[in-house]
Amino acid sequence: MKRGKSFIKRTREAGQGYLFMTPVLVILGIFVIAPILYAIFLSFHKVQLLGGSHYEFRGLDNFLKVTFDDRAHIALKNTVLYVVIVVPLQTMLALVLAASLNAGMKGQKFFRIVYFLPTLTSSAVLTLIFMWMYNQNGLINHLLNILHLPTYNWIGDPDVALIAIMIMNIWATAPFFMVIYLAALQDIPDSHYEAAELDGASGMQKFWHITVPNLRPVTSFVVIMGLIGTFQLFDQSYIFSAGSGGPNNSTLTVVLLIYQYAFKSLGTMGYAAALAFLLSIIILIATLLQRKFSKEESLY
């Protein structure tokens, strides 16, 4: 009897829990899970959505088409290059900024606000500001002229355009991760640093042997978030190139290519969905590899 009553009690409690979760589950189902399943469905079909919906099952044709699509190869190359450069640099910059603000410097509250301001700015507005700065007669080239350094056609030169976007995004995203690092730095016990000082450790030694190891779980989180964000680069590339991915496909990213195939070309919605599905697999693999090579996954 006791077992029966215990089972009924657990069932009632579980039912009450799921009842409270129902609104969230419904929202997730409608706005997250259903679109994902629909995108997977589209990736196996040739889709015509204008003038009436029409679906033609194509099997794996959309996925095999990627191997012959030169623009997809260029977009993937640009995206991987962007990820490989931006993620490490923004992570290191965020750590350095956080460590400097945590060192007890004068006016650190003021500098915290100043450093964090780029994160509060709209991505589109930030891109327009940098486009003005990158103009051939803009602020950056003007400063380079003053310093007698070579100027660049930041927006129109295929060799420089993607680098210009990298610089802008590193400057804009590092402050967000800086705040995460700053919170973690304040949790490291002062006794660790005091013991190191008694042993005669220098500031760099304390940073390398105490700060960095203690921040390894946070660094893992920052890198994963950076990977996900950089693989999804779209708005800056779209605004810089007016949606074309130019000049000469130098700023074409995978997400921008997906947009072009989905909304600018007729009959390629299914192929765009296949590209999106493949991109999600790439992000998942990159995240799992990062987790595998990270020595710690739990926070303290």
C-alpha positions as CSV (number, residue, x, y, z in Angstrom):
1,M,0.0,0.0,0.0
2,K,2.8,2.4,0.9
3,R,4.5,1.7,-2.4
4,G,1.3,2.4,-4.3
5,K,0.7,5.6,-2.4
6,S,4.3,6.7,-3.0
7,F,4.0,6.0,-6.7
8,I,0.7,8.0,-6.9
9,K,2.3,10.9,-5.0
10,R,5.3,10.9,-7.3
11,T,3.1,10.8,-10.4
12,R,0.9,13.7,-9.0
13,E,4.0,15.8,-8.3
14,A,5.5,15.1,-11.8
15,G,2.1,16.0,-13.4
16,Q,2.0,19.2,-11.5
17,G,5.6,20.0,-12.6
18,Y,4.8,19.4,-16.2
19,L,1.6,21.4,-15.9
20,F,3.6,24.4,-14.7
21,M,6.1,23.8,-17.5
22,T,3.3,23.6,-20.2
23,P,3.5,27.3,-21.3
24,V,7.3,27.1,-21.8
25,L,7.1,23.8,-23.6
26,V,4.4,25.1,-25.9
27,I,6.4,28.2,-26.7
28,L,9.6,26.2,-27.3
29,G,7.7,23.7,-29.4
30,I,6.1,26.4,-31.7
31,F,9.0,28.8,-32.0
32,V,12.1,26.5,-31.6
33,I,11.5,22.8,-32.2
34,A,8.9,23.1,-35.0
35,P,11.0,25.5,-37.1
36,I,14.0,23.2,-36.7
37,L,12.0,20.2,-37.8
38,Y,10.5,22.1,-40.7
39,A,14.0,23.3,-41.8
40,I,15.2,19.6,-41.8
41,F,12.1,18.7,-43.8
42,L,12.8,21.4,-46.4
43,S,16.5,20.3,-46.7
44,F,15.3,17.1,-48.4
45,H,13.0,18.8,-50.9
46,K,13.0,21.2,-53.7
47,V,10.7,23.9,-52.4
48,Q,8.5,26.5,-54.2
49,L,6.9,28.9,-51.7
50,L,5.9,31.7,-54.0
51,G,2.6,31.4,-55.8
52,G,1.5,28.4,-53.8
53,S,3.5,25.9,-51.8
54,H,5.1,23.0,-53.7
55,Y,7.4,20.4,-52.4
56,E,9.4,17.9,-54.5
57,F,11.3,15.2,-52.6
58,R,15.0,15.3,-53.7
59,G,16.6,13.0,-51.1
60,L,20.2,13.9,-50.5
61,D,20.6,16.0,-53.7
62,N,20.6,19.3,-51.8
63,F,23.4,18.1,-49.6
64,L,25.4,16.6,-52.4
65,K,25.0,19.9,-54.3
66,V,27.3,21.6,-51.7
67,T,30.3,19.7,-53.0
68,F,29.9,21.4,-56.5
69,D,29.0,24.9,-55.3
70,D,32.0,27.1,-55.5
71,R,30.3,30.0,-53.6
72,A,29.6,27.6,-50.7
73,H,33.3,26.7,-50.6
74,I,34.3,30.3,-50.6
75,A,31.7,31.1,-47.9
76,L,32.9,28.2,-45.7
77,K,36.5,29.3,-46.2
78,N,35.7,32.9,-45.2
79,T,33.7,31.8,-42.2
80,V,36.4,29.3,-40.9
81,L,39.1,32.0,-41.4
82,Y,36.9,34.5,-39.5
83,V,36.3,32.0,-36.6
84,V,40.0,30.9,-36.3
85,I,41.2,34.6,-36.0
86,V,38.4,36.3,-34.1
87,V,37.7,33.7,-31.4
88,P,41.2,33.5,-30.0
89,L,41.8,37.3,-30.3
90,Q,38.5,38.3,-28.7
91,T,39.1,35.8,-25.9
92,M,42.6,37.0,-25.1
93,L,41.5,40.7,-25.3
94,A,38.6,40.0,-23.0
95,L,40.9,38.3,-20.4
96,V,43.5,41.1,-20.6
97,L,40.8,43.8,-20.1
98,A,39.3,41.9,-17.2
99,A,42.6,41.4,-15.5
100,S,43.5,45.1,-15.9
101,L,40.2,46.2,-14.4
102,N,40.6,43.7,-11.5
103,A,44.1,44.9,-10.6
104,G,42.8,47.8,-8.6
105,M,43.7,50.6,-11.1
106,K,42.4,54.1,-10.5
107,G,39.1,54.9,-12.1
108,Q,38.3,51.3,-12.8
109,K,34.6,51.9,-12.5
110,F,34.8,54.5,-15.2
111,F,36.8,52.2,-17.5
112,R,34.4,49.4,-16.9
113,I,31.6,51.6,-18.3
114,V,33.8,52.8,-21.2
115,Y,34.9,49.3,-22.1
116,F,31.4,47.9,-22.0
117,L,29.8,50.6,-24.2
118,P,30.4,48.8,-27.5
119,T,28.4,45.9,-26.4
120,L,25.4,48.1,-25.8
121,T,25.4,49.5,-29.3
122,S,23.2,48.0,-31.9
123,S,25.1,45.8,-34.3
124,A,23.6,47.6,-37.4
125,V,24.4,51.0,-35.9
126,L,27.9,49.9,-35.0
127,T,28.5,48.6,-38.6
128,L,27.4,51.9,-40.1
129,I,29.7,53.8,-37.8
130,F,32.7,51.6,-38.8
131,M,31.7,51.9,-42.5
132,W,32.1,55.7,-42.0
133,M,35.4,55.2,-40.3
134,Y,36.6,52.7,-43.0
135,N,35.7,55.1,-45.8
136,Q,38.7,56.1,-47.9
137,N,38.5,59.6,-46.5
138,G,37.3,58.4,-43.1
139,L,38.8,58.6,-39.6
140,I,41.1,55.5,-39.8
141,N,42.8,56.5,-43.0
142,H,43.1,60.0,-41.7
143,L,45.0,58.7,-38.6
144,L,47.1,56.5,-40.8
145,N,48.0,59.5,-42.9
146,I,49.1,61.5,-39.9
147,L,51.3,58.6,-38.8
148,H,52.7,58.3,-42.3
149,L,51.4,54.7,-42.6
150,P,49.8,53.2,-45.7
151,T,46.0,53.7,-46.1
152,Y,43.6,51.1,-47.3
153,N,40.4,50.8,-49.2
154,W,38.8,48.9,-46.2
155,I,35.5,48.3,-47.8
156,G,36.4,47.9,-51.5
157,D,39.6,45.8,-51.3
158,P,39.0,42.0,-51.3
159,D,42.2,41.5,-49.4
160,V,41.2,43.8,-46.5
161,A,37.4,43.7,-46.3
162,L,37.0,40.6,-44.2
163,I,39.9,41.8,-41.9
164,A,37.9,45.1,-41.4
165,I,34.9,43.1,-40.2
166,M,37.1,41.1,-37.9
167,I,38.6,44.2,-36.3
168,M,35.1,45.6,-35.7
169,N,33.7,42.5,-34.2
170,I,36.7,41.9,-31.9
171,W,36.3,45.4,-30.6
172,A,32.6,45.0,-30.1
173,T,32.3,41.5,-28.6
174,A,35.4,41.4,-26.3
175,P,33.8,43.7,-23.7
176,F,30.9,41.2,-23.3
177,F,33.2,38.4,-22.5
178,M,35.3,40.8,-20.3
179,V,32.4,41.1,-17.9
180,I,32.2,37.3,-17.6
181,Y,35.9,37.1,-16.9
182,L,35.7,39.9,-14.4
183,A,33.0,38.2,-12.4
184,A,35.1,35.0,-12.4
185,L,38.3,36.8,-11.4
186,Q,36.6,38.2,-8.3
187,D,35.9,34.6,-7.2
188,I,39.6,33.6,-7.1
189,P,40.7,33.6,-3.4
190,D,43.3,36.4,-2.6
191,S,45.2,33.8,-0.5
192,H,46.4,32.2,-3.7
193,Y,48.1,35.4,-4.8
194,E,49.4,36.2,-1.3
195,A,51.1,32.8,-1.1
196,A,52.6,33.3,-4.6
197,E,53.9,36.7,-3.4
198,L,55.6,35.1,-0.4
199,D,57.3,32.7,-2.8
200,G,58.6,35.7,-4.8
201,A,56.4,35.3,-7.9
202,S,56.2,38.1,-10.3
203,G,53.0,39.6,-11.6
204,M,53.2,37.7,-14.9
205,Q,53.9,34.4,-13.0
206,K,50.9,35.0,-10.8
207,F,48.8,35.7,-13.9
208,W,50.0,32.6,-15.8
209,H,50.1,30.1,-13.0
210,I,47.1,31.2,-10.8
211,T,44.7,33.4,-12.9
212,V,44.7,31.4,-16.1
213,P,44.3,27.9,-14.6
214,N,41.5,29.1,-12.3
215,L,39.7,30.7,-15.3
216,R,39.9,27.6,-17.5
217,P,36.2,26.6,-17.1
218,V,35.1,30.2,-17.9
219,T,37.5,30.3,-20.8
220,S,35.8,27.1,-22.1
221,F,32.4,28.8,-21.9
222,V,33.7,32.0,-23.6
223,V,35.3,30.0,-26.5
224,I,32.1,28.0,-27.0
225,M,30.0,31.1,-27.1
226,G,32.5,32.7,-29.4
227,L,32.4,29.8,-31.8
228,I,28.6,29.8,-32.0
229,G,28.5,33.6,-32.5
230,T,31.3,33.8,-35.1
231,F,30.0,30.9,-37.2
232,Q,26.7,32.8,-37.4
233,L,28.2,36.1,-38.8
234,F,25.6,37.7,-41.0
235,D,24.5,41.3,-40.3
236,Q,27.9,43.0,-40.5
237,S,28.8,41.2,-43.7
238,Y,25.3,41.9,-45.2
239,I,25.6,45.7,-44.4
240,F,29.2,46.0,-45.5
241,S,28.5,44.4,-48.9
242,A,24.9,45.5,-49.3
243,G,23.9,41.8,-49.2
244,S,26.3,40.7,-52.0
245,G,29.1,39.3,-50.0
246,G,31.6,41.4,-52.0
247,P,33.9,42.7,-53.0
248,N,34.7,39.5,-55.0
249,N,33.0,37.3,-52.4
250,S,35.6,38.3,-49.8
251,T,32.9,38.9,-47.1
252,L,30.6,36.1,-48.1
253,T,29.8,34.0,-45.1
254,V,27.8,30.8,-44.8
255,V,24.8,32.5,-43.2
256,L,24.8,35.3,-45.8
257,L,24.9,32.6,-48.5
258,I,21.9,30.8,-46.9
259,Y,20.0,34.1,-46.9
260,Q,20.8,34.7,-50.6
261,Y,19.7,31.2,-51.6
262,A,16.6,31.3,-49.4
263,F,15.2,34.8,-50.3
264,K,16.9,36.0,-53.4
265,S,16.9,32.9,-55.6
266,L,13.7,31.1,-56.7
267,G,13.5,27.4,-56.1
268,T,16.5,27.1,-53.8
269,M,14.9,27.3,-50.4
270,G,15.5,23.6,-49.9
271,Y,19.2,24.0,-50.7
272,A,19.4,26.9,-48.3
273,A,17.8,24.7,-45.6
274,A,20.4,22.0,-46.3
275,L,23.2,24.6,-45.9
276,A,21.7,25.7,-42.6
277,F,21.5,22.1,-41.4
278,L,25.2,21.5,-42.4
279,L,26.2,24.7,-40.6
280,S,24.5,23.5,-37.4
281,I,26.4,20.2,-37.7
282,I,29.7,22.1,-38.1
283,I,28.9,24.3,-35.0
284,L,28.0,21.2,-33.0
285,I,31.2,19.4,-34.0
286,A,33.3,22.5,-33.2
287,T,31.7,22.9,-29.8
288,L,32.1,19.2,-28.9
289,L,35.8,19.2,-30.0
290,Q,36.4,22.3,-27.8
291,R,34.7,20.6,-24.9
292,K,36.8,17.5,-25.4
293,F,40.1,19.3,-25.4
294,S,39.1,21.4,-22.4
295,K,40.4,19.9,-19.2
296,E,37.6,21.2,-17.0
297,E,33.9,21.6,-17.7
298,S,32.4,22.3,-14.3
299,L,32.7,25.7,-12.6
300,Y,34.9,25.1,-9.5
